Amino acid sequence: MKAKSSTAPAHLPPPTEEEQEAMNDQTNGIMHDGFDGNAKVKVEDVMDESQLNRLAGGVTVDSGGAGPHAPPPKQEKVAQIELRKGVIQIIPVENDGEPRSLVILTNLKTLFQKQLPKMPREYIARLVFDYNSRCLGIIKRGYKVVGGICFRPFPHRGFAEIVFFATTSIDQVKGYGAMLMNHFKTHIQETYPGMNHFLTYADNYAVGYFKKQGFSKDITLPRSVWAGYIKDYEGGTIMQCTMVRKVDYLRTKEIVAQQREAIMSKIREMSKSHIVHSGLNIFKEGWREGLVVDPKDVPGLRESGWTPSMVTSAPRPSNNRSEHNRMRRLLADLQNHPLGWAFLVPVNVEDVTDYLDVIKNPMDFSTMEHKLDTNQYPNIDAFAADAFLVFENCRTYNPEGTIYYKNAGKLEKFVRDWLADRVKKDEG
């Protein structure tokens, strides 16, 4: 687009001096690059008594509370705004033969097929329209589906399987996913009073999302309850969510905010951070070689919880941060690798009864993650040794030629190449 210049009409006289001054006064109030021409430089605000008390209690002035200096309220998610204004609706739907239900189920099927391209299209269609399946859809302006969840309830077993869960790509930043999951939990509470557990197989890209929604890789539901009822997806990670019946999942943010404020109020009552202790006189003359300070002479040290036994306790070794991050990246690559599905969790010795007779030192990726989180790896060599132990155990127990044996060899090569590539980058 080309800008067009415009000139004043020739038949109009030029403005007088008074008119020019008036025009200049009006122009000075227009904001340019975020600066208000009429705005004055802000003078440092003076804190009132309540703010001084909160600051003395160890809480920053802008961490909450009412008043002119309180921080602006947290911005509401777009999904919540649209739901409140009626732009979207969250409705349950099943294959009851009604035309409206069939239209919504068809749109849900299309959504799942588009957002889950690795799933066979016929398989998605069969499960969505299955009479035993139930769905919850985010409907926008009539029949447009922008998000949905398909699940199979097993009320007599006390759990439900989440089969498909997706939102449209352009709407994923609006908070549709979290909102849909909270409404799903509320729907289960109202519709199935005895159902408190969800199970789902999450792919590598969805594990993080389900963790945020209360799901865990630790399956506490007995296998005898769900085995044979849900489909086992190769390459997926089974995850479980257990609901708390007394929680209103549509008010979780409000509940957490109230709990946080209660904790902060208690901290303000008990905090002693406003007490300022005098410094040590020994440092007034400056530091010198051989200067020794007795911890018992440090003002306020005992009040902070220090005890003499802390002097003799050995300090906890700290891992090199860059090496720790490197181990973390390698573990993530292994957990997300398409061939790593068999090594994500420990072998279930209830199913494989002779496993411990053959393998004396079991190892898996989740155990490695725990050891990494608790700083049990002094260096990346120790971390790699556990990774190679995983693959060696697999080849020891499984016959050559099996998919497990082959995947172990390929993943071991992947780890060696990964480490060699990092060494080259460090040397370069």
C-alpha positions as CSV (number, residue, x, y, z in Angstrom):
1,M,0.0,0.0,0.0
2,K,1.3,3.4,-0.9
3,A,0.8,6.3,1.4
4,K,-1.2,9.2,-0.1
5,S,-0.2,12.8,0.8
6,S,-3.0,15.2,1.5
7,T,-3.0,19.0,1.3
8,A,-5.4,21.6,2.7
9,P,-8.1,22.7,0.2
10,A,-7.0,25.8,-1.7
11,H,-10.2,27.7,-0.9
12,L,-9.6,27.6,2.9
13,P,-7.5,30.4,4.4
14,P,-4.5,29.4,6.5
15,P,-5.1,29.2,10.3
16,T,-4.5,32.3,12.5
17,E,-1.9,32.5,15.3
18,E,-4.7,31.8,17.9
19,E,-5.9,28.8,16.0
20,Q,-2.3,27.4,15.6
21,E,-1.8,27.7,19.4
22,A,-5.0,25.9,20.1
23,M,-4.0,23.1,17.6
24,N,-0.6,22.8,19.3
25,D,-2.3,22.5,22.7
26,Q,-4.5,19.6,21.5
27,T,-1.5,17.8,19.9
28,N,0.5,17.8,23.1
29,G,-2.0,15.4,24.7
30,I,-1.5,12.6,22.1
31,M,0.6,9.6,23.2
32,H,3.7,8.9,21.0
33,D,5.6,5.6,21.5
34,G,3.9,5.1,24.9
35,F,4.7,8.6,26.3
36,D,2.0,11.0,27.3
37,G,2.9,14.5,26.4
38,N,0.9,15.9,29.4
39,A,2.1,13.3,31.8
40,K,4.6,14.4,34.4
41,V,7.6,12.5,35.7
42,K,6.4,10.2,38.5
43,V,7.7,11.1,41.9
44,E,8.7,8.2,44.2
45,D,5.5,7.1,46.0
46,V,5.4,7.3,49.8
47,M,4.5,4.1,51.6
48,D,1.7,4.2,54.1
49,E,1.7,2.6,57.5
50,S,0.2,-0.7,56.4
51,Q,2.7,-1.1,53.6
52,L,5.6,-0.4,56.0
53,N,4.2,-3.1,58.3
54,R,4.0,-5.6,55.5
55,L,7.5,-4.7,54.3
56,A,8.8,-5.2,57.9
57,G,7.1,-8.6,58.0
58,G,9.2,-9.8,55.2
59,V,6.6,-9.4,52.4
60,T,7.3,-7.2,49.4
61,V,4.9,-4.2,49.0
62,D,3.6,-5.3,45.7
63,S,2.8,-8.9,46.7
64,G,-0.8,-8.4,47.4
65,G,-3.4,-6.5,49.4
66,A,-5.7,-3.7,48.6
67,G,-4.9,-0.1,48.3
68,P,-3.6,2.3,45.6
69,H,-0.2,0.4,45.4
70,A,-1.7,-3.1,45.0
71,P,-0.7,-4.9,41.8
72,P,-3.2,-5.2,39.0
73,P,-5.4,-8.3,39.2
74,K,-4.3,-11.3,37.2
75,Q,-5.6,-11.1,33.7
76,E,-8.5,-13.6,33.0
77,K,-7.8,-16.3,30.4
78,V,-9.4,-15.8,27.0
79,A,-11.2,-19.2,27.4
80,Q,-12.9,-18.0,30.6
81,I,-14.0,-14.8,29.1
82,E,-15.5,-16.5,26.1
83,L,-17.3,-19.0,28.4
84,R,-18.6,-16.2,30.6
85,K,-19.9,-14.2,27.6
86,G,-21.5,-17.3,25.9
87,V,-19.2,-17.3,22.9
88,I,-18.3,-21.0,23.7
89,Q,-20.2,-23.7,25.5
90,I,-19.0,-27.0,27.1
91,I,-21.6,-29.7,26.6
92,P,-21.6,-33.5,27.0
93,V,-22.6,-35.5,23.9
94,E,-23.0,-39.2,23.1
95,N,-24.3,-41.2,20.1
96,D,-28.0,-41.1,21.0
97,G,-29.2,-40.9,17.4
98,E,-30.2,-37.2,17.6
99,P,-29.2,-35.1,14.6
100,R,-27.6,-32.4,16.8
101,S,-25.5,-35.0,18.6
102,L,-24.4,-36.6,15.3
103,V,-23.3,-33.3,13.9
104,I,-21.2,-32.5,17.0
105,L,-19.7,-36.0,17.1
106,T,-18.8,-35.7,13.4
107,N,-17.0,-32.4,14.1
108,L,-15.3,-34.0,17.1
109,K,-14.1,-36.9,14.9
110,T,-12.7,-34.4,12.4
111,L,-10.9,-32.5,15.2
112,F,-9.3,-35.6,16.6
113,Q,-8.3,-36.8,13.2
114,K,-6.6,-33.5,12.4
115,Q,-4.9,-33.0,15.8
116,L,-3.9,-36.7,16.2
117,P,-2.5,-37.6,12.8
118,K,-0.7,-40.7,14.1
119,M,-4.0,-42.3,15.1
120,P,-5.8,-44.3,12.3
121,R,-8.7,-42.3,11.0
122,E,-11.1,-45.3,11.0
123,Y,-10.1,-46.1,14.6
124,I,-11.0,-42.5,15.8
125,A,-14.3,-42.6,14.0
126,R,-15.2,-46.0,15.5
127,L,-14.5,-44.9,19.0
128,V,-16.1,-41.5,18.8
129,F,-19.4,-42.9,17.5
130,D,-19.3,-46.0,19.8
131,Y,-22.4,-46.2,21.9
132,N,-20.2,-46.9,25.0
133,S,-18.2,-43.8,24.5
134,R,-19.0,-40.4,25.9
135,C,-17.6,-37.0,24.8
136,L,-17.3,-33.5,26.2
137,G,-17.0,-30.8,23.5
138,I,-16.2,-27.0,23.5
139,I,-18.8,-25.7,21.0
140,K,-18.3,-22.2,19.5
141,R,-21.2,-20.3,17.9
142,G,-23.6,-23.2,17.3
143,Y,-21.9,-26.4,16.1
144,K,-18.3,-25.4,15.6
145,V,-16.1,-27.7,17.7
146,V,-12.8,-26.1,19.0
147,G,-11.9,-28.7,21.6
148,G,-13.1,-32.0,22.9
149,I,-12.5,-35.1,25.0
150,C,-13.6,-38.6,24.3
151,F,-13.7,-41.1,27.2
152,R,-15.0,-44.5,28.1
153,P,-16.6,-44.7,31.6
154,F,-16.4,-48.0,33.6
155,P,-18.6,-47.1,36.6
156,H,-18.6,-50.7,37.9
157,R,-14.7,-50.6,38.0
158,G,-14.5,-47.0,39.4
159,F,-12.5,-45.5,36.6
160,A,-12.7,-43.9,33.1
161,E,-10.3,-44.1,30.2
162,I,-9.6,-40.9,28.4
163,V,-9.3,-42.0,24.8
164,F,-8.8,-38.7,22.8
165,F,-8.2,-35.2,24.0
166,A,-7.5,-32.3,21.6
167,T,-8.1,-28.6,20.9
168,T,-7.7,-26.7,17.7
169,S,-4.2,-25.4,17.0
170,I,-5.0,-21.7,16.9
171,D,-6.9,-21.9,20.2
172,Q,-4.4,-23.7,22.3
173,V,-3.0,-20.5,23.7
174,K,-6.4,-19.5,25.1
175,G,-6.5,-22.0,27.9
176,Y,-9.1,-24.3,26.4
177,G,-7.2,-27.4,27.5
178,A,-7.1,-26.7,31.2
179,M,-10.6,-25.4,31.2
180,L,-11.9,-28.5,29.4
181,M,-10.1,-30.8,31.9
182,N,-11.6,-29.0,34.9
183,H,-15.1,-29.3,33.4
184,F,-14.5,-32.9,32.6
185,K,-13.6,-33.6,36.2
186,T,-16.7,-31.8,37.4
187,H,-18.9,-33.7,34.9
188,I,-17.5,-37.0,36.2
189,Q,-18.3,-35.9,39.8
190,E,-21.9,-35.1,38.9
191,T,-22.6,-38.0,36.6
192,Y,-20.6,-40.9,38.1
193,P,-20.5,-40.5,41.9
194,G,-18.4,-43.6,42.5
195,M,-15.8,-42.8,39.8
196,N,-12.6,-41.2,41.1
197,H,-9.8,-42.4,38.7
198,F,-8.8,-41.6,35.2
199,L,-6.4,-43.5,33.0
200,T,-4.9,-42.4,29.7
201,Y,-2.1,-43.3,27.4
202,A,-0.2,-40.0,26.7
203,D,2.3,-39.6,23.8
204,N,5.6,-37.9,24.4
205,Y,4.2,-34.5,23.6
206,A,1.3,-34.7,26.0
207,V,3.0,-36.0,29.1
208,G,3.8,-32.5,30.3
209,Y,0.3,-31.3,29.9
210,F,-1.3,-34.2,31.8
211,K,1.2,-33.7,34.6
212,K,0.0,-30.1,35.0
213,Q,-3.6,-31.4,35.1
214,G,-2.9,-33.7,38.1
215,F,-1.9,-36.9,36.2
216,S,1.1,-39.1,37.3
217,K,3.1,-41.9,35.9
218,D,2.7,-43.7,39.2
219,I,-0.2,-46.0,38.7
220,T,-1.8,-46.7,42.1
221,L,-5.0,-48.2,40.8
222,P,-4.6,-52.0,41.0
223,R,-3.8,-53.6,37.6
224,S,-6.6,-56.1,38.1
225,V,-9.1,-53.2,38.1
226,W,-8.2,-51.8,34.6
227,A,-6.2,-54.5,32.8
228,G,-8.1,-55.8,29.8
229,Y,-10.6,-52.9,29.8
230,I,-8.4,-50.2,28.2
231,K,-6.4,-50.5,25.0
232,D,-2.6,-50.7,25.3
233,Y,-1.0,-48.1,22.9
234,E,2.5,-48.9,21.8
235,G,4.8,-46.0,22.4
236,G,2.5,-44.2,24.9
237,T,3.0,-43.6,28.6
238,I,0.1,-44.7,30.8
239,M,-0.8,-42.0,33.4
240,Q,-3.4,-41.8,36.2
241,C,-5.3,-39.0,37.8
242,T,-7.2,-39.5,41.1
243,M,-9.8,-36.9,42.0
244,V,-10.5,-35.5,45.4
245,R,-14.3,-35.4,45.8
246,K,-14.5,-32.4,48.0
247,V,-12.6,-30.2,45.6
248,D,-14.6,-27.9,43.3
249,Y,-12.4,-28.1,40.1
250,L,-14.1,-25.1,38.6
251,R,-12.8,-22.9,41.4
252,T,-9.3,-24.3,41.8
253,K,-7.6,-21.0,41.1
254,E,-9.7,-19.2,43.6
255,I,-9.1,-21.9,46.2
256,V,-5.3,-21.8,45.6
257,A,-5.3,-18.0,45.8
258,Q,-7.1,-18.1,49.2
259,Q,-4.6,-20.8,50.5
260,R,-1.7,-18.7,49.3
261,E,-3.0,-15.6,51.1
262,A,-3.6,-17.6,54.3
263,I,0.0,-18.8,54.2
264,M,1.4,-15.4,53.5
265,S,-0.6,-13.9,56.4
266,K,0.9,-16.5,58.7
267,I,4.4,-15.8,57.4
268,R,3.9,-12.1,58.1
269,E,2.9,-12.9,61.7
270,M,5.9,-15.1,62.3
271,S,8.6,-13.4,60.2
272,K,11.6,-11.8,61.9
273,S,13.2,-10.5,58.7
274,H,12.6,-6.9,59.8
275,I,15.1,-7.3,62.7
276,V,18.5,-5.8,61.8
277,H,21.4,-7.1,63.8
278,S,24.6,-5.2,64.3
279,G,27.6,-6.3,62.3
280,L,30.8,-7.8,63.7
281,N,33.4,-5.3,65.0
282,I,36.2,-7.6,63.8
283,F,35.5,-6.5,60.2
284,K,35.6,-2.8,60.9
285,E,39.4,-2.8,60.4
286,G,39.1,-4.8,57.2
287,W,39.8,-8.3,56.3
288,R,43.3,-9.7,56.9
289,E,45.0,-13.1,56.4
290,G,44.2,-15.7,59.0
291,L,41.1,-13.9,60.2
292,V,38.8,-16.4,62.0
293,V,35.2,-15.8,63.0
294,D,33.5,-17.9,65.6
295,P,29.9,-18.7,64.4
296,K,28.6,-18.3,67.9
297,D,29.6,-14.6,67.8
298,V,27.5,-13.8,64.7
299,P,24.5,-11.8,65.9
300,G,21.2,-13.4,64.8
301,L,22.7,-16.7,63.7
302,R,21.2,-18.8,66.4
303,E,17.8,-17.1,65.9
304,S,17.9,-18.3,62.3
305,G,18.0,-21.9,63.4
306,W,21.8,-22.5,63.3
307,T,23.2,-25.1,65.7
308,P,26.8,-26.0,66.5
309,S,26.4,-29.4,64.9
310,M,26.2,-27.7,61.5
311,V,29.9,-26.8,61.7
312,T,31.0,-30.4,61.7
313,S,28.5,-31.7,59.2
314,A,30.0,-32.3,55.8
315,P,28.7,-30.0,53.1
316,R,26.6,-31.5,50.4
317,P,28.6,-31.8,47.2
318,S,27.2,-29.6,44.4
319,N,27.0,-30.9,40.9
320,N,28.3,-28.9,38.0
321,R,25.3,-27.1,36.7
322,S,26.2,-27.4,33.0
323,E,26.8,-31.1,33.4
324,H,23.6,-31.6,35.3
325,N,21.7,-29.8,32.5
326,R,23.4,-32.0,30.0
327,M,22.3,-35.1,31.8
328,R,18.8,-33.7,31.9
329,R,18.7,-33.1,28.2
330,L,20.0,-36.6,27.4
331,L,17.3,-38.1,29.7
332,A,14.6,-36.1,28.0
333,D,15.8,-37.3,24.6
334,L,15.7,-40.9,25.8
335,Q,12.2,-40.6,27.3
336,N,10.9,-38.9,24.2
337,H,12.7,-41.3,21.8
338,P,10.2,-43.4,19.7
339,L,12.1,-46.6,20.7
340,G,12.3,-45.8,24.4
341,W,8.7,-46.8,25.4
342,A,9.8,-50.2,26.8
343,F,12.4,-48.6,29.2
344,L,10.3,-45.7,30.7
345,V,9.2,-47.5,33.9
346,P,10.5,-50.5,35.9
347,V,9.6,-53.9,34.6
348,N,6.4,-55.2,36.4
349,V,7.7,-58.2,38.3
350,E,4.1,-59.3,38.9
351,D,3.7,-59.9,35.2
352,V,7.3,-61.0,34.5
353,T,7.7,-63.2,37.5
354,D,11.2,-64.5,36.7
355,Y,12.7,-61.1,35.8
356,L,14.6,-60.6,39.1
357,D,16.0,-64.2,38.8
358,V,17.8,-63.1,35.7
359,I,18.4,-59.4,36.3
360,K,20.1,-58.6,39.6
361,N,20.4,-54.9,39.1
362,P,17.3,-53.5,37.4
363,M,17.3,-50.0,35.9
364,D,14.9,-47.8,33.9
365,F,14.5,-44.2,32.8
366,S,12.1,-43.2,35.6
367,T,14.6,-44.5,38.2
368,M,17.3,-42.5,36.4
369,E,15.1,-39.4,36.6
370,H,14.7,-39.9,40.4
371,K,18.4,-40.3,40.8
372,L,19.1,-37.2,38.8
373,D,16.5,-35.2,40.7
374,T,18.2,-36.2,44.0
375,N,21.7,-35.5,42.8
376,Q,22.9,-39.1,42.9
377,Y,25.0,-38.8,39.7
378,P,28.4,-37.2,40.4
379,N,29.1,-36.8,36.7
380,I,27.7,-37.7,33.3
381,D,29.8,-40.9,33.1
382,A,27.8,-42.3,36.1
383,F,24.6,-41.3,34.3
384,A,25.6,-43.0,31.1
385,A,26.6,-46.1,33.0
386,D,23.0,-46.5,34.2
387,A,21.7,-45.9,30.7
388,F,23.9,-48.6,29.3
389,L,22.8,-50.9,32.2
390,V,19.2,-50.4,31.0
391,F,20.1,-51.7,27.5
392,E,22.4,-54.5,28.8
393,N,19.6,-55.8,31.1
394,C,17.2,-55.8,28.2
395,R,19.5,-57.8,26.0
396,T,20.3,-60.2,28.8
397,Y,16.7,-61.0,29.5
398,N,15.2,-60.9,26.0
399,P,16.2,-63.2,23.1
400,E,18.1,-61.8,20.2
401,G,15.8,-60.8,17.3
402,T,13.0,-59.5,19.5
403,I,11.8,-55.9,19.2
404,Y,13.1,-55.2,22.8
405,Y,16.6,-56.6,21.9
406,K,16.8,-54.5,18.7
407,N,15.5,-51.3,20.4
408,A,18.1,-51.6,23.1
409,G,20.9,-51.8,20.6
410,K,19.6,-48.8,18.7
411,L,19.2,-46.7,21.8
412,E,22.6,-47.6,23.1
413,K,24.1,-46.4,19.8
414,F,22.0,-43.2,20.1
415,V,23.5,-42.5,23.6
416,R,27.1,-43.1,22.4
417,D,26.5,-40.8,19.4
418,W,24.9,-38.2,21.6
419,L,27.8,-38.2,24.0
420,A,30.4,-38.1,21.2
421,D,28.6,-35.2,19.6
422,R,28.7,-33.3,22.9
423,V,32.4,-33.9,23.3
424,K,33.1,-32.6,19.8
425,K,31.0,-29.4,20.6
426,D,32.9,-28.9,23.8
427,E,36.3,-29.3,22.1
428,G,35.2,-27.0,19.3
